[in-house]
Amino acid sequence: LDDEHGHLMKTAAEEVRARGAYTIVITDNPAMCEGIADSIIPIPNNGPMTALLASIPLQLIAYELAVKRGINPDVPRNLAKAVTVD
């Protein structure tokens, strides 16, 4: 997302990529990601709702990766350490 924190996100992506990671960037400004992203998922700029739009492909990617790795996304490891159920 291209906002006042855009430069911080760009720096983080550059650092992750420098360590050999495959970077997937979800953005409303693909030009900002040239040279730092292996894959770009473009989303429309809808003002304050843009961040919400970015979360949808992010959750789908996380789900597909979990399934591919044989991890049940409904029963994440160490969930009991982070969540208390009454």
Summary of the structure (lengths in Angstrom):
residues: 86
radius of gyration: 15.5
end to end distance: 37.1
largest distance: 47.9
contacts: 176
relative contact order: 0.12
helix: 50%
strand: 9%
